[in-house]
Amino acid sequence: MTPAAPDAAALPPAPRAAVLALAALGGVAALSWEVLWQLRASLALGASAQATAITLAAAMAGMATGSLAAARFLRGRALRFPLRAYGALELAVGCAGLATPAGFRALERLDGALWAAHPSLAPAAQLLGVALLIGPGAFAMGASVPVFARVVAAHGGSLAALYGANTLGAAAGVLLNAFVLVPWLGLARGGALVAAINAAVCALALALERHPRPAAAPALAPPRVPPAAAALAPPRVPPAAAAGVAFATGCATFALEAAWFRALRAAFLSSADSFAVMLFAVLLGLGAGAQLAPALRRRGVAPGWLLAAAAVAVLLATPVVERMDLLVAVEGGYAARMLRRAGLALAALGPAMLLLGTVLPWLLDEYRERGGAGWLYAANTLGSVAGSLGATWLLLPALGFARTAWVVGSALALCAAAVLARRRALALVPAAAALALAAASTEEIGRRRVIGTSSFGALEILAFEEGVEATASVVEGAIIASRADTRALVIDGFVATAEDAPGTSYMAWMGRLPMLLHPHPQRALVICFGTGQTANAVLEEGPERLDVVELNPAVLRMAPLFASNHGVLDDARVRAIPMDGRAWLRRSAGRYDVVTLEPMPPSFAGVNALYSREFYEIVAERLAPGGIVAQWVPFHLLPPRYAASIAATFVSVFPDAILWRGADTGILLGRQGPAAEPLGSAWPGLARPAPRRPAAAAGAPRRTLLDAEQLARWAAHGEIIRDDNQLLAYGAIHRQFWTFGTELASANAQALNDALRGEAPGVRLR
């Protein structure tokens, strides 16, 4: 006899802990894909705010569309295997994610072709291309929220708790990506592991739900026409208000992330691990708030009060964020620094994010049986896009990060007042008091001081701009102990470069050396402008044309404040291009005789793309035969293994190379194509007349430290840097940076001297 099928109505629900664990694993995978997508988009389109905005918009639009589509599809339909349906969506996310690497490579080629033929079409093509690549995976992610509602109906529990578990999983995913996935596996193998997590969620869902659930389906009708929901009590927040509140919380959360992260990047340094602890603090607060939401809802705490409390928390947190660089200790090793940063971020951002994180889950539980999960999540997601783009492109440049946060806090208070109606004064009065306190205690960043420069004492701020790409400022004062009048360029709290100060003379050599090594340099390219001394040195050697590519337009606008560049941007031969340098090389059709590269420190987020083998191959394609490339190597900012890795990567593309050294900085010089004599054997540029060439230039050949053979010997101790391994952006480089501290330059000097003598390294190239 065939055993009778079990009674579906009598089936026990899946263990709640197991269901929550599946949602959390899905959150780990979702956040991991978003990180990988953003990294690949920056490689394909350039490390710019525009590429970030396009990726965010495409991902969020996909999630919103998926949520709405799933809610519409499920309306009035029974879902006999809701947990399996969630597993199937996770499997779809993993499959879609695995297809994106090849797609981004194709998009990179399309972007270059469009810029050459029809530049005006390129932005639209970028948006469409990214949407097609990550849209399917994002669609499946968004569709999981209405399915979560069916999982709760079938297996019990709270939709808010399930959503919160997913968010807490995303918080764990942030740390997994920054400290394990990318540094240990790289992008390709990391993506394979994330897809395996998606597949594991699917398999576990199949195992947990072996039999169909009861056939009755919730009445997932549109909120305005809820016939099957007529027996339910009216919602405590009307549908229109609920959608507005969901939109407002998404908008506020992402606008605050854009504003506060701008300040925290300056306080913590713009590295991948610092960004990870900031995002972890935000997601942990949001996830904890979602877990708290069911209890608040049972106790009758309405969303209006939560919004009012969040408004106060936002306004009170902003003065703390303004002072974050004063709270970050410089003592201790890497782990202690990361823990302190995470703790400070949680203390400052956590309360506001926790309160904001309760609102959407509260509404999801309220509308679960009324068919509202899909459209509420979609409204929240669209608000996230509006908040991020609005803050980055409008509010931050116009108001600065502190006032942007004030606007967001005030808007939350007004939203709370609208929801609370007759009790609106109870929302507005505390927020007004908090705003007054924030305004009275503001640090007036950009007027009184610049974040990240407090250790230098009193400085005069000559220029300050919070732009779309970064915050840039020009300050003057005792930044270098031996000089009281040094003028410096500060980018996101880091003193990027200074004018006429000890240790900065290499900038002129960066431009002069490759020009002197080339017999007839007619067209030159300087990537990263800084104070303009490199570009000026190139121009003094007499090229017919000089292109200057700088990611941050504010840096170009501040050029007149640095007299040492002699107004280089005003010369008719010079063209200034605000763009990512790697993207420009891919998009430009011409060839250069000389290319110089002096980006931000190699360990900063996004800079790996200007030191990878793939980048040098792009440079080689854009160099004319016999062309010279000059690459900055900051020995004082690199552990020996990573300095050797930069050299190994450089010589793998430009084997005809030398290393020139000045103070704590090295300059790698390589030549494209074969030549009769090794690079450095002749310096033909010294025979050309150049009225403004300094007399010291005649001694340039004598300061060559390593020839091609010695350079190869030193480079053999390094590892090839690739777009995939992100060697400079993630992993041990950050731990060793803080472990070595000021010993970095001397450790590199010893390794170089050993290579010069033909000996094995006397220091461990870690």
Secondary structure, 3 states (H helix, E strand, C coil): CCCCCCCHHHCCCCCHHHHHHHHHHHHHHHHHHHHHHHHHHHHHHCCCHHHHHHHHHHHHHHHHHHHHHHHHHHCCCCCCCHHHHHHHHHHHHHHHHHHHHHHHHHHHHHHHHHHHHCHHHHHHHHHHHHHHHHHHHHHHHHHHHHHHHHHHHHHCCCHHHHHHHHHHHHHHHHHHHHHHHHHHHHHHHHHHHHHHHHHHHHHHHHHHCCCCCCCCCCCCCCCCCCHHHCCCCCCCCCHHHHHHHHHHHHHHHHHHHHHHHHHHHHHHCCCHHHHHHHHHHHHHHHHHHHHHHHHHHHCCCCHHHHHHHHHHHHHHHHHHHHCHHHHCCCCCCHHHHHHHHHHHHHHHHHHHHHHHHHHHHHHHHHHHHHCCHHHHHHHHHHHHHHHHHHHHHHHHHHHCHHHHHHHHHHHHHHHHHHHHHHHHHHHHHHHHHHHHHHHHCCCCECCCECCCCHHHCCEEEEEEEECCCCEEEEEEECCCCCCCCEEEEEECCEEEEEECCCCCCHHHHHHHHHHHHCCCCCEEEEECCCCCHHHHHHHHCCCCEEEEEECCHHHHHCHHHCHHHCCHHHCCCEEEEECCHHHHHHHCCCCEEEEEECCCCCCCCCHHHHCCHHHHHHHHHHEEEEEEEEEEEEHHHCCHHHHHHHHHHHHHHCCCEEEEEECCEEEEEEECCCCCCCCCCCCHHHHCCCCCCCHHHHHHHHHEEECHHHHHHHHCCCCCCCCCCCCCCCCHHHHHHHHHHHHHHHHHHHHHHHHHHCCCCCCCCC
